Amino acid sequence: QEEKYNLILVGTTKDISKNTRTNFLTSDLARHPLNNNVGGIFLNPSPYNPMRGLLTITGENDNALEKAVSAFLTPEFSQLASGKFAIINSIETNETKKSIGDSYETSLKALGYSD
């Protein structure tokens, strides 16, 4: 079934290596090793079907994984990222606004768009 889909893996490097049947993460980490406080985001062809993609969001520990996930979820990430991998040393997040009732106030600029 995996050959029909694009795949996303999220977890520590140890968990991903332990719970997958392939060893695709090893080659990325050999080229771009992560230390204990650095997260990584890797985009590769799927090991099941090279016409599909595999997005891996990882870190050596929970703190590093949280940095990678937080970076991936920011609106700016898709605008700033290019290439097949991103190494996340630190992440600065904007303050989250609380919604009031059924509405949510924000602006396009706050979401990362230019005016």
C-alpha positions in Angstrom: 0.0 0.0 0.0 2.8 2.5 0.8 3.7 2.8 -2.9 0.4 4.6 -3.6 1.0 7.5 -1.2 3.3 10.4 -0.3 4.6 9.6 3.2 5.3 11.8 6.3 7.3 10.5 9.2 7.5 12.4 12.5 9.6 11.1 15.4 13.0 11.0 17.0 15.7 9.4 14.9 15.8 6.4 17.2 12.0 5.9 17.0 11.9 6.3 13.2 14.8 3.9 12.7 13.3 1.3 15.0 9.8 1.4 13.6 10.4 1.5 9.8 11.3 -1.3 7.5 13.8 0.8 5.5 17.0 2.4 6.3 16.5 5.7 4.4 17.2 7.9 7.4 20.7 6.7 7.8 22.0 8.2 4.5 20.5 11.6 5.3 21.9 11.6 8.8 25.4 10.5 7.5 25.4 13.6 5.2 23.7 16.0 7.7 24.3 14.7 11.3 22.1 16.1 14.0 23.4 16.8 17.5 21.2 16.6 20.6 19.6 20.0 20.2 19.1 20.2 16.4 16.1 19.2 14.5 16.0 18.1 10.9 13.5 18.1 8.0 14.3 15.9 5.0 12.5 15.6 1.7 13.3 12.5 -0.3 11.7 10.2 -2.9 9.6 7.5 -1.2 11.6 4.3 -0.8 8.5 2.4 -2.0 7.9 4.5 -5.1 10.3 7.1 -6.4 7.4 9.1 -8.0 6.1 9.8 -4.5 7.6 11.8 -1.7 8.8 11.1 1.8 8.9 14.0 4.3 10.8 13.2 7.5 10.7 15.5 10.5 13.1 14.4 13.2 15.6 15.1 16.0 17.8 13.1 18.3 15.6 13.8 21.3 12.2 15.3 22.1 13.5 18.8 22.3 15.2 18.7 18.9 12.1 17.1 17.4 9.9 19.8 18.9 12.1 22.4 17.2 11.8 20.7 13.8 8.0 20.4 14.1 7.6 24.0 15.3 9.7 25.2 12.4 7.7 23.2 9.9 4.4 24.5 11.2 5.4 28.2 11.0 3.9 30.1 8.0 7.4 31.4 7.1 8.9 28.0 6.7 7.4 27.2 3.3 8.6 30.7 2.1 12.1 30.3 3.4 12.8 26.7 2.8 14.4 25.4 -0.3 16.3 22.2 -1.2 16.0 18.8 0.2 16.8 19.3 3.9 16.6 21.9 6.7 18.6 21.9 9.9 16.8 23.6 12.7 19.1 25.1 15.4 16.5 27.3 17.0 13.0 28.4 16.5 11.4 31.7 17.3 7.6 31.6 17.3 5.2 34.6 17.2 2.7 35.0 20.0 -0.4 33.0 19.3 -3.6 35.1 19.5 -6.5 33.5 21.3 -9.8 33.3 19.5 -12.8 35.0 21.0 -16.0 33.2 20.4 -16.5 32.0 16.9 -14.2 34.5 15.2 -10.4 34.8 15.0 -8.6 38.0 14.4 -5.4 38.1 12.5 -3.9 39.8 9.5 -2.3 38.6 6.3 1.0 40.2 7.5 0.8 38.2 10.7 0.4 35.0 8.6 3.5 35.7 6.7 2.0 37.4 3.6 3.1 40.9 2.4 0.6 43.7 2.2 
